[in-house]
Amino acid sequence: MSAQTVMDPIRFAREAASLGGEFALAEVDRLRDELVEEGGVVTGVATYRLEGALVGGRPALRLHIDANPTLRCQRCLGPYVQPLRVEEVIFLARNDAEMERWEKIDPLLDVIVAVEHMDVRMLVEDEILLSLPVVPRHEEDCPRHDDVLGEH
Ligand SMILES: [Zn+2]
């Protein structure tokens, strides 16, 4: 499993380059506390694709991630598989000043400062961490679902 890096992200965006890969969620140290081990094994895989683009004239990265971590339902305390799908557009500023200027124009923009040798894996991990539910629970078919409904 080799680390994937983009040498020059702004050029990657301008050339509409793309790359993709996948990794086991068990490899992500930062996820370890969130994931449920079953029989001592953490299951689940993340697959991702990164595409360079110019969005509104600005260099950007479109990031698509699919992952299937096993989390612990906070209602019934049972493990369940949480499908995660991330579709993110990340704008690439040349420096802090440009990032601040863009964010002032549109506070909702997701902007990072482009660095040489950008670590794609780190970016994907960050987005997975951000997209985990704050309170994990079965979306449907929670064994305790009826109990909760009964309280109302
Ligand atoms: Zn549940």
Backbone and ligand atoms as CSV (ligand in chain L), in Angstrom:
chain,resi,resn,atom,element,x,y,z
A,1,MET,N,N,0.865,-1.204,0.000
A,1,MET,CA,C,0.000,0.000,0.000
A,1,MET,C,C,0.891,1.240,0.000
A,2,SER,N,N,0.998,1.904,-1.120
A,2,SER,CA,C,1.878,3.064,-1.184
A,2,SER,C,C,1.074,4.345,-0.981
A,3,ALA,N,N,1.701,5.318,-0.383
A,3,ALA,CA,C,1.037,6.603,-0.190
A,3,ALA,C,C,0.866,7.284,-1.542
A,4,GLN,N,N,-0.273,7.901,-1.724
A,4,GLN,CA,C,-0.505,8.594,-2.984
A,4,GLN,C,C,-0.348,10.089,-2.769
A,5,THR,N,N,0.457,10.701,-3.604
A,5,THR,CA,C,0.629,12.135,-3.466
A,5,THR,C,C,0.415,12.807,-4.809
A,6,VAL,N,N,-0.054,14.047,-4.745
A,6,VAL,CA,C,-0.167,14.880,-5.938
A,6,VAL,C,C,0.945,15.913,-5.841
A,7,MET,N,N,1.836,15.883,-6.810
A,7,MET,CA,C,3.012,16.751,-6.756
A,7,MET,C,C,2.639,18.226,-6.743
A,8,ASP,N,N,1.721,18.596,-7.613
A,8,ASP,CA,C,1.368,20.005,-7.782
A,8,ASP,C,C,-0.149,20.072,-7.977
A,9,PRO,N,N,-0.891,20.239,-6.876
A,9,PRO,CA,C,-2.355,20.146,-6.954
A,9,PRO,C,C,-2.998,21.144,-7.923
A,10,ILE,N,N,-2.447,22.356,-8.000
A,10,ILE,CA,C,-3.069,23.354,-8.886
A,10,ILE,C,C,-2.915,22.928,-10.339
A,11,ARG,N,N,-1.767,22.376,-10.670
A,11,ARG,CA,C,-1.575,21.857,-12.017
A,11,ARG,C,C,-2.491,20.647,-12.269
A,12,PHE,N,N,-2.617,19.793,-11.273
A,12,PHE,CA,C,-3.522,18.638,-11.331
A,12,PHE,C,C,-4.940,19.102,-11.680
A,13,ALA,N,N,-5.357,20.219,-11.043
A,13,ALA,CA,C,-6.694,20.769,-11.303
A,13,ALA,C,C,-6.788,21.319,-12.721
A,14,ARG,N,N,-5.811,22.102,-13.113
A,14,ARG,CA,C,-5.859,22.735,-14.435
A,14,ARG,C,C,-5.815,21.698,-15.551
A,15,GLU,N,N,-5.135,20.596,-15.317
A,15,GLU,CA,C,-5.029,19.562,-16.351
A,15,GLU,C,C,-6.162,18.547,-16.274
A,16,ALA,N,N,-7.095,18.787,-15.342
A,16,ALA,CA,C,-8.229,17.869,-15.163
A,16,ALA,C,C,-7.751,16.426,-15.006
A,17,ALA,N,N,-6.680,16.274,-14.241
A,17,ALA,CA,C,-6.142,14.940,-13.985
A,17,ALA,C,C,-7.042,14.196,-13.003
A,18,SER,N,N,-6.852,12.903,-12.887
A,18,SER,CA,C,-7.621,12.151,-11.898
A,18,SER,C,C,-6.809,10.969,-11.400
A,19,LEU,N,N,-7.180,10.509,-10.240
A,19,LEU,CA,C,-6.561,9.308,-9.683
A,19,LEU,C,C,-7.566,8.687,-8.724
A,20,GLY,N,N,-7.308,7.445,-8.358
A,20,GLY,CA,C,-8.218,6.771,-7.442
A,20,GLY,C,C,-7.500,5.671,-6.708
A,21,GLY,N,N,-8.177,5.126,-5.705
A,21,GLY,CA,C,-7.576,4.033,-4.961
A,21,GLY,C,C,-8.536,3.532,-3.905
A,22,GLU,N,N,-8.057,2.605,-3.130
A,22,GLU,CA,C,-8.845,2.125,-2.004
A,22,GLU,C,C,-7.931,1.648,-0.902
A,23,PHE,N,N,-8.467,1.643,0.314
A,23,PHE,CA,C,-7.694,1.140,1.452
A,23,PHE,C,C,-8.654,0.589,2.497
A,24,ALA,N,N,-8.121,-0.280,3.342
A,24,ALA,CA,C,-8.910,-0.859,4.431
A,24,ALA,C,C,-9.034,0.172,5.552
A,25,LEU,N,N,-10.229,0.312,6.101
A,25,LEU,CA,C,-10.430,1.281,7.185
A,25,LEU,C,C,-9.611,0.908,8.420
A,26,ALA,N,N,-9.289,-0.367,8.557
A,26,ALA,CA,C,-8.482,-0.806,9.707
A,26,ALA,C,C,-7.105,-0.156,9.702
A,27,GLU,N,N,-6.655,0.330,8.546
A,27,GLU,CA,C,-5.332,0.955,8.466
A,27,GLU,C,C,-5.314,2.382,9.000
A,28,VAL,N,N,-6.501,2.942,9.237
A,28,VAL,CA,C,-6.567,4.361,9.603
A,28,VAL,C,C,-6.553,4.499,11.126
A,29,ASP,N,N,-5.402,4.876,11.668
A,29,ASP,CA,C,-5.282,4.984,13.124
A,29,ASP,C,C,-6.310,5.935,13.718
A,30,ARG,N,N,-6.566,7.031,13.004
A,30,ARG,CA,C,-7.459,8.048,13.543
A,30,ARG,C,C,-8.906,7.575,13.621
A,31,LEU,N,N,-9.231,6.480,12.930
A,31,LEU,CA,C,-10.593,5.954,12.946
A,31,LEU,C,C,-10.791,4.871,14.000
A,32,ARG,N,N,-9.687,4.426,14.575
A,32,ARG,CA,C,-9.734,3.228,15.400
A,32,ARG,C,C,-10.765,3.320,16.525
A,33,ASP,N,N,-10.885,4.500,17.148
A,33,ASP,CA,C,-11.822,4.643,18.265
A,33,ASP,C,C,-13.275,4.625,17.825
A,34,GLU,N,N,-13.516,4.886,16.551
A,34,GLU,CA,C,-14.897,4.983,16.071
A,34,GLU,C,C,-15.423,3.634,15.602
A,35,LEU,N,N,-14.526,2.774,15.182
A,35,LEU,CA,C,-14.949,1.550,14.508
A,35,LEU,C,C,-15.124,0.397,15.485
A,36,VAL,N,N,-16.087,-0.450,15.174
A,36,VAL,CA,C,-16.364,-1.618,16.001
A,36,VAL,C,C,-15.555,-2.791,15.477
A,37,GLU,N,N,-14.905,-3.485,16.391
A,37,GLU,CA,C,-14.202,-4.707,16.010
A,37,GLU,C,C,-15.150,-5.876,16.205
A,38,GLU,N,N,-15.206,-6.725,15.239
A,38,GLU,CA,C,-15.982,-7.943,15.404
A,38,GLU,C,C,-15.021,-9.118,15.351
A,39,GLY,N,N,-14.920,-9.837,16.451
A,39,GLY,CA,C,-13.944,-10.904,16.543
A,39,GLY,C,C,-12.525,-10.360,16.398
A,40,GLY,N,N,-12.307,-9.144,16.902
A,40,GLY,CA,C,-10.975,-8.549,16.857
A,40,GLY,C,C,-10.598,-8.001,15.488
A,41,VAL,N,N,-11.542,-7.993,14.564
A,41,VAL,CA,C,-11.229,-7.542,13.214
A,41,VAL,C,C,-12.076,-6.317,12.862
A,42,VAL,N,N,-11.412,-5.294,12.369
A,42,VAL,CA,C,-12.119,-4.126,11.854
A,42,VAL,C,C,-12.327,-4.337,10.358
A,43,THR,N,N,-13.569,-4.280,9.949
A,43,THR,CA,C,-13.871,-4.488,8.530
A,43,THR,C,C,-14.164,-3.146,7.868
A,44,GLY,N,N,-14.360,-3.179,6.587
A,44,GLY,CA,C,-14.745,-1.973,5.864
A,44,GLY,C,C,-13.620,-1.452,4.988
A,45,VAL,N,N,-14.004,-0.873,3.890
A,45,VAL,CA,C,-13.063,-0.394,2.883
A,45,VAL,C,C,-13.505,1.004,2.460
A,46,ALA,N,N,-12.553,1.839,2.136
A,46,ALA,CA,C,-12.861,3.138,1.525
A,46,ALA,C,C,-12.340,3.111,0.094
A,47,THR,N,N,-13.177,3.498,-0.853
A,47,THR,CA,C,-12.710,3.687,-2.222
A,47,THR,C,C,-12.890,5.158,-2.556
A,48,TYR,N,N,-11.954,5.709,-3.318
A,48,TYR,CA,C,-12.024,7.138,-3.575
A,48,TYR,C,C,-11.560,7.454,-4.990
A,49,ARG,N,N,-12.009,8.597,-5.458
A,49,ARG,CA,C,-11.543,9.122,-6.726
A,49,ARG,C,C,-11.379,10.631,-6.591
A,50,LEU,N,N,-10.283,11.127,-7.095
A,50,LEU,CA,C,-9.979,12.551,-7.023
A,50,LEU,C,C,-9.843,13.070,-8.443
A,51,GLU,N,N,-10.597,14.118,-8.758
A,51,GLU,CA,C,-10.553,14.684,-10.111
A,51,GLU,C,C,-10.239,16.166,-10.015
A,52,GLY,N,N,-9.319,16.601,-10.830
A,52,GLY,CA,C,-9.016,18.015,-10.907
A,52,GLY,C,C,-10.008,18.722,-11.812
A,53,ALA,N,N,-10.323,19.976,-11.499
A,53,ALA,CA,C,-11.259,20.736,-12.322
A,53,ALA,C,C,-11.052,22.218,-12.050
A,54,LEU,N,N,-11.548,23.021,-12.988
A,54,LEU,CA,C,-11.660,24.449,-12.724
A,54,LEU,C,C,-13.137,24.712,-12.462
A,55,VAL,N,N,-13.446,25.242,-11.283
A,55,VAL,CA,C,-14.838,25.489,-10.901
A,55,VAL,C,C,-14.989,26.994,-10.709
A,56,GLY,N,N,-15.779,27.597,-11.574
A,56,GLY,CA,C,-15.903,29.055,-11.524
A,56,GLY,C,C,-14.564,29.737,-11.729
A,57,GLY,N,N,-13.696,29.126,-12.521
A,57,GLY,CA,C,-12.387,29.702,-12.807
A,57,GLY,C,C,-11.334,29.412,-11.756
A,58,ARG,N,N,-11.737,28.781,-10.653
A,58,ARG,CA,C,-10.771,28.481,-9.591
A,58,ARG,C,C,-10.363,27.018,-9.657
A,59,PRO,N,N,-9.083,26.737,-9.416
A,59,PRO,CA,C,-8.661,25.333,-9.376
A,59,PRO,C,C,-9.314,24.618,-8.197
A,60,ALA,N,N,-9.790,23.419,-8.467
A,60,ALA,CA,C,-10.497,22.681,-7.422
A,60,ALA,C,C,-10.278,21.188,-7.600
A,61,LEU,N,N,-10.568,20.467,-6.541
A,61,LEU,CA,C,-10.514,19.003,-6.559
A,61,LEU,C,C,-11.905,18.491,-6.233
A,62,ARG,N,N,-12.407,17.620,-7.082
A,62,ARG,CA,C,-13.648,16.921,-6.746
A,62,ARG,C,C,-13.261,15.591,-6.138
A,63,LEU,N,N,-13.759,15.349,-4.932
A,63,LEU,CA,C,-13.404,14.130,-4.221
A,63,LEU,C,C,-14.659,13.284,-4.002
A,64,HIS,N,N,-14.611,12.053,-4.479
A,64,HIS,CA,C,-15.715,11.105,-4.270
A,64,HIS,C,C,-15.184,9.982,-3.386
A,65,ILE,N,N,-15.907,9.698,-2.327
A,65,ILE,CA,C,-15.505,8.604,-1.436
A,65,ILE,C,C,-16.720,7.735,-1.134
A,66,ASP,N,N,-16.512,6.445,-1.173
A,66,ASP,CA,C,-17.493,5.492,-0.660
A,66,ASP,C,C,-16.810,4.668,0.410
A,67,ALA,N,N,-17.462,4.526,1.559
A,67,ALA,CA,C,-16.885,3.719,2.625
A,67,ALA,C,C,-18.007,3.029,3.382
A,68,ASN,N,N,-17.661,1.964,4.090
A,68,ASN,CA,C,-18.680,1.181,4.803
A,68,ASN,C,C,-18.186,0.786,6.191
A,69,PRO,N,N,-17.918,1.792,7.035
A,69,PRO,CA,C,-17.436,1.474,8.381
A,69,PRO,C,C,-18.510,0.784,9.224
A,70,THR,N,N,-18.062,-0.077,10.121
A,70,THR,CA,C,-18.968,-0.656,11.113
A,70,THR,C,C,-18.885,0.187,12.382
A,71,LEU,N,N,-20.014,0.762,12.763
A,71,LEU,CA,C,-20.082,1.641,13.929
A,71,LEU,C,C,-20.990,1.001,14.982
A,72,ARG,N,N,-21.009,1.613,16.171
A,72,ARG,CA,C,-21.876,1.099,17.224
A,72,ARG,C,C,-23.097,1.994,17.346
A,73,CYS,N,N,-24.254,1.392,17.202
A,73,CYS,CA,C,-25.514,2.132,17.296
A,73,CYS,C,C,-25.691,2.628,18.727
A,74,GLN,N,N,-25.927,3.931,18.881
A,74,GLN,CA,C,-26.050,4.508,20.222
A,74,GLN,C,C,-27.430,4.274,20.824
A,75,ARG,N,N,-28.316,3.674,20.058
A,75,ARG,CA,C,-29.650,3.384,20.584
A,75,ARG,C,C,-29.701,1.962,21.151
A,76,CYS,N,N,-29.233,0.999,20.358
A,76,CYS,CA,C,-29.310,-0.404,20.799
A,76,CYS,C,C,-27.937,-0.963,21.175
A,77,LEU,N,N,-26.871,-0.200,20.950
A,77,LEU,CA,C,-25.487,-0.578,21.239
A,77,LEU,C,C,-24.989,-1.751,20.393
A,78,GLY,N,N,-25.720,-2.082,19.355
A,78,GLY,CA,C,-25.279,-3.127,18.444
A,78,GLY,C,C,-24.461,-2.546,17.309
A,79,PRO,N,N,-23.608,-3.377,16.687
A,79,PRO,CA,C,-22.832,-2.917,15.529
A,79,PRO,C,C,-23.712,-2.851,14.282
A,80,TYR,N,N,-23.412,-1.931,13.420
A,80,TYR,CA,C,-24.115,-1.852,12.145
A,80,TYR,C,C,-23.189,-1.211,11.126
A,81,VAL,N,N,-23.467,-1.462,9.869
A,81,VAL,CA,C,-22.642,-0.895,8.801
A,81,VAL,C,C,-23.264,0.429,8.353
A,82,GLN,N,N,-22.466,1.470,8.441
A,82,GLN,CA,C,-22.923,2.812,8.064
A,82,GLN,C,C,-22.383,3.142,6.670
A,83,PRO,N,N,-23.248,3.162,5.657
A,83,PRO,CA,C,-22.741,3.558,4.341
A,83,PRO,C,C,-22.401,5.046,4.334
A,84,LEU,N,N,-21.196,5.371,3.895
A,84,LEU,CA,C,-20.792,6.777,3.812
A,84,LEU,C,C,-20.528,7.109,2.351
A,85,ARG,N,N,-21.070,8.212,1.903
A,85,ARG,CA,C,-20.763,8.676,0.559
A,85,ARG,C,C,-20.420,10.152,0.665
A,86,VAL,N,N,-19.229,10.500,0.233
A,86,VAL,CA,C,-18.782,11.884,0.285
A,86,VAL,C,C,-18.615,12.390,-1.143
A,87,GLU,N,N,-19.192,13.534,-1.425
A,87,GLU,CA,C,-18.995,14.211,-2.710
A,87,GLU,C,C,-18.599,15.631,-2.335
A,88,GLU,N,N,-17.330,15.946,-2.478
A,88,GLU,CA,C,-16.844,17.225,-1.962
A,88,GLU,C,C,-16.086,17.966,-3.050
A,89,VAL,N,N,-16.269,19.267,-3.109
A,89,VAL,CA,C,-15.448,20.102,-3.982
A,89,VAL,C,C,-14.543,20.929,-3.084
A,90,ILE,N,N,-13.245,20.755,-3.251
A,90,ILE,CA,C,-12.267,21.441,-2.409
A,90,ILE,C,C,-11.490,22.412,-3.296
A,91,PHE,N,N,-11.557,23.683,-2.970
A,91,PHE,CA,C,-10.858,24.692,-3.770
A,91,PHE,C,C,-9.411,24.821,-3.311
A,92,LEU,N,N,-8.546,25.110,-4.277
A,92,LEU,CA,C,-7.110,25.170,-4.009
A,92,LEU,C,C,-6.620,26.608,-4.102
A,93,ALA,N,N,-6.351,27.190,-2.953
A,93,ALA,CA,C,-5.793,28.537,-2.936
A,93,ALA,C,C,-4.269,28.440,-3.007
A,94,ARG,N,N,-3.659,29.491,-3.554
A,94,ARG,CA,C,-2.193,29.483,-3.679
A,94,ARG,C,C,-1.507,29.786,-2.354
A,95,ASN,N,N,-2.201,30.508,-1.475
A,95,ASN,CA,C,-1.599,30.878,-0.190
A,95,ASN,C,C,-2.706,31.291,0.789
A,96,ASP,N,N,-2.313,31.595,2.014
A,96,ASP,CA,C,-3.290,31.935,3.057
A,96,ASP,C,C,-4.121,33.153,2.680
A,97,ALA,N,N,-3.470,34.141,2.070
A,97,ALA,CA,C,-4.182,35.374,1.730
A,97,ALA,C,C,-5.296,35.081,0.727
A,98,GLU,N,N,-4.975,34.257,-0.268
A,98,GLU,CA,C,-5.996,33.927,-1.255
A,98,GLU,C,C,-7.127,33.112,-0.610
A,99,MET,N,N,-6.760,32.197,0.260
A,99,MET,CA,C,-7.778,31.402,0.952
A,99,MET,C,C,-8.723,32.304,1.744
A,100,GLU,N,N,-8.146,33.267,2.463
A,100,GLU,CA,C,-8.976,34.164,3.267
A,100,GLU,C,C,-9.875,35.027,2.385
A,101,ARG,N,N,-9.331,35.445,1.235
A,101,ARG,CA,C,-10.128,36.276,0.328
A,101,ARG,C,C,-11.326,35.473,-0.204
A,102,TRP,N,N,-11.090,34.246,-0.612
A,102,TRP,CA,C,-12.183,33.413,-1.141
A,102,TRP,C,C,-13.231,33.129,-0.066
A,103,GLU,N,N,-12.740,32.870,1.144
A,103,GLU,CA,C,-13.682,32.542,2.223
A,103,GLU,C,C,-14.506,33.760,2.625
A,104,LYS,N,N,-13.950,34.923,2.429
A,104,LYS,CA,C,-14.694,36.136,2.734
A,104,LYS,C,C,-15.822,36.315,1.719
A,105,ILE,N,N,-15.522,36.008,0.475
A,105,ILE,CA,C,-16.532,36.115,-0.580
A,105,ILE,C,C,-17.624,35.071,-0.372
A,106,ASP,N,N,-17.219,33.852,-0.051
A,106,ASP,CA,C,-18.194,32.778,0.145
A,106,ASP,C,C,-17.759,31.905,1.321
A,107,PRO,N,N,-18.320,32.170,2.513
A,107,PRO,CA,C,-17.904,31.445,3.717
A,107,PRO,C,C,-18.164,29.943,3.628
A,108,LEU,N,N,-19.005,29.501,2.706
A,108,LEU,CA,C,-19.321,28.079,2.615
A,108,LEU,C,C,-18.319,27.291,1.763
A,109,LEU,N,N,-17.417,28.010,1.088
A,109,LEU,CA,C,-16.434,27.314,0.261
A,109,LEU,C,C,-15.514,26.466,1.128
A,110,ASP,N,N,-15.188,25.304,0.615
A,110,ASP,CA,C,-14.220,24.438,1.272
A,110,ASP,C,C,-12.874,24.701,0.588
A,111,VAL,N,N,-11.995,25.435,1.270
A,111,VAL,CA,C,-10.742,25.864,0.657
A,111,VAL,C,C,-9.555,25.323,1.456
A,112,ILE,N,N,-8.554,24.816,0.752
A,112,ILE,CA,C,-7.281,24.506,1.391
A,112,ILE,C,C,-6.180,25.217,0.614
A,113,VAL,N,N,-5.060,25.425,1.276
A,113,VAL,CA,C,-3.908,25.981,0.588
A,113,VAL,C,C,-3.177,24.825,-0.094
A,114,ALA,N,N,-2.975,24.978,-1.400
A,114,ALA,CA,C,-2.308,23.924,-2.164
A,114,ALA,C,C,-0.855,23.814,-1.726
A,115,VAL,N,N,-0.458,22.606,-1.396
A,115,VAL,CA,C,0.947,22.368,-1.051
A,115,VAL,C,C,1.521,21.378,-2.052
A,116,GLU,N,N,2.812,21.471,-2.271
A,116,GLU,CA,C,3.463,20.473,-3.114
A,116,GLU,C,C,3.408,19.118,-2.424
A,117,HIS,N,N,3.363,18.074,-3.174
A,117,HIS,CA,C,3.303,16.718,-2.637
A,117,HIS,C,C,2.130,16.547,-1.673
A,118,MET,N,N,0.949,16.944,-2.123
A,118,MET,CA,C,-0.244,16.804,-1.295
A,118,MET,C,C,-0.533,15.317,-1.052
A,119,ASP,N,N,-0.790,15.008,0.205
A,119,ASP,CA,C,-1.048,13.631,0.610
A,119,ASP,C,C,-2.537,13.320,0.408
A,120,VAL,N,N,-2.843,12.568,-0.643
A,120,VAL,CA,C,-4.241,12.298,-0.987
A,120,VAL,C,C,-4.916,11.447,0.087
A,121,ARG,N,N,-4.175,10.469,0.566
A,121,ARG,CA,C,-4.727,9.591,1.576
A,121,ARG,C,C,-5.180,10.372,2.820
A,122,MET,N,N,-4.363,11.338,3.224
A,122,MET,CA,C,-4.699,12.155,4.392
A,122,MET,C,C,-5.980,12.955,4.149
A,123,LEU,N,N,-6.097,13.481,2.942
A,123,LEU,CA,C,-7.281,14.252,2.571
A,123,LEU,C,C,-8.532,13.374,2.633
A,124,VAL,N,N,-8.416,12.152,2.113
A,124,VAL,CA,C,-9.556,11.224,2.116
A,124,VAL,C,C,-9.925,10.866,3.556
A,125,GLU,N,N,-8.916,10.595,4.378
A,125,GLU,CA,C,-9.183,10.258,5.779
A,125,GLU,C,C,-9.874,11.407,6.499
A,126,ASP,N,N,-9.417,12.637,6.241
A,126,ASP,CA,C,-10.038,13.810,6.863
A,126,ASP,C,C,-11.523,13.872,6.523
A,127,GLU,N,N,-11.830,13.656,5.248
A,127,GLU,CA,C,-13.226,13.763,4.818
A,127,GLU,C,C,-14.081,12.646,5.412
A,128,ILE,N,N,-13.511,11.464,5.553
A,128,ILE,CA,C,-14.259,10.359,6.179
A,128,ILE,C,C,-14.553,10.710,7.637
A,129,LEU,N,N,-13.542,11.227,8.332
A,129,LEU,CA,C,-13.739,11.586,9.747
A,129,LEU,C,C,-14.822,12.654,9.885
A,130,LEU,N,N,-14.819,13.621,8.972
A,130,LEU,CA,C,-15.800,14.699,9.037
A,130,LEU,C,C,-17.206,14.204,8.723
A,131,SER,N,N,-17.312,13.133,7.948
A,131,SER,CA,C,-18.642,12.701,7.516
A,131,SER,C,C,-19.229,11.599,8.399
A,132,LEU,N,N,-18.473,11.171,9.414
A,132,LEU,CA,C,-19.048,10.186,10.339
A,132,LEU,C,C,-20.199,10.828,11.104
A,133,PRO,N,N,-21.259,10.072,11.353
A,133,PRO,CA,C,-22.377,10.647,12.113
A,133,PRO,C,C,-21.937,10.996,13.537
A,134,VAL,N,N,-22.446,12.113,14.062
A,134,VAL,CA,C,-22.114,12.523,15.432
A,134,VAL,C,C,-22.677,11.494,16.417
A,135,VAL,N,N,-23.907,11.068,16.172
A,135,VAL,CA,C,-24.528,10.026,16.982
A,135,VAL,C,C,-24.846,8.853,16.060
A,136,PRO,N,N,-23.940,7.861,16.019
A,136,PRO,CA,C,-24.192,6.734,15.112
A,136,PRO,C,C,-25.430,5.952,15.540
A,137,ARG,N,N,-26.284,5.613,14.597
A,137,ARG,CA,C,-27.366,4.672,14.913
A,137,ARG,C,C,-27.956,4.098,13.637
A,138,HIS,N,N,-28.534,2.927,13.784
A,138,HIS,CA,C,-29.208,2.285,12.664
A,138,HIS,C,C,-30.166,3.290,12.030
A,139,GLU,N,N,-30.123,3.386,10.707
A,139,GLU,CA,C,-31.077,4.272,10.055
A,139,GLU,C,C,-32.451,3.610,10.014
A,140,GLU,N,N,-32.447,2.306,9.816
A,140,GLU,CA,C,-33.688,1.522,9.825
A,140,GLU,C,C,-33.389,0.241,10.569
A,141,ASP,N,N,-34.422,-0.466,10.936
A,141,ASP,CA,C,-34.261,-1.807,11.495
A,141,ASP,C,C,-33.423,-1.827,12.756
A,142,CYS,N,N,-33.481,-0.767,13.548
A,142,CYS,CA,C,-32.828,-0.826,14.851
A,142,CYS,C,C,-33.694,-1.705,15.747
A,143,PRO,N,N,-33.084,-2.687,16.429
A,143,PRO,CA,C,-33.889,-3.545,17.306
A,143,PRO,C,C,-34.656,-2.754,18.361
A,144,ARG,N,N,-34.169,-1.580,18.709
A,144,ARG,CA,C,-34.850,-0.787,19.753
A,144,ARG,C,C,-35.758,0.282,19.166
A,145,HIS,N,N,-35.952,0.248,17.881
A,145,HIS,CA,C,-36.750,1.288,17.233
A,145,HIS,C,C,-38.163,1.368,17.824
A,146,ASP,N,N,-38.764,0.174,18.060
A,146,ASP,CA,C,-40.141,0.148,18.571
A,146,ASP,C,C,-40.218,0.774,19.957
A,147,ASP,N,N,-39.212,0.494,20.785
A,147,ASP,CA,C,-39.187,1.073,22.129
A,147,ASP,C,C,-39.215,2.596,22.063
A,148,VAL,N,N,-38.411,3.124,21.160
A,148,VAL,CA,C,-38.299,4.574,21.076
A,148,VAL,C,C,-39.628,5.173,20.622
A,149,LEU,N,N,-40.239,4.539,19.625
A,149,LEU,CA,C,-41.533,5.032,19.161
A,149,LEU,C,C,-42.553,4.978,20.286
A,150,GLY,N,N,-42.458,3.920,21.111
A,150,GLY,CA,C,-43.424,3.729,22.180
A,150,GLY,C,C,-43.363,4.807,23.243
A,151,GLU,N,N,-42.262,5.529,23.301
A,151,GLU,CA,C,-42.125,6.573,24.327
A,151,GLU,C,C,-42.955,7.808,24.022
A,152,HIS,N,N,-43.365,7.934,22.773
A,152,HIS,CA,C,-44.096,9.150,22.393
A,152,HIS,C,C,-45.600,8.993,22.552
L,1,ZN,ZN,ZN,-29.638,0.167,16.714
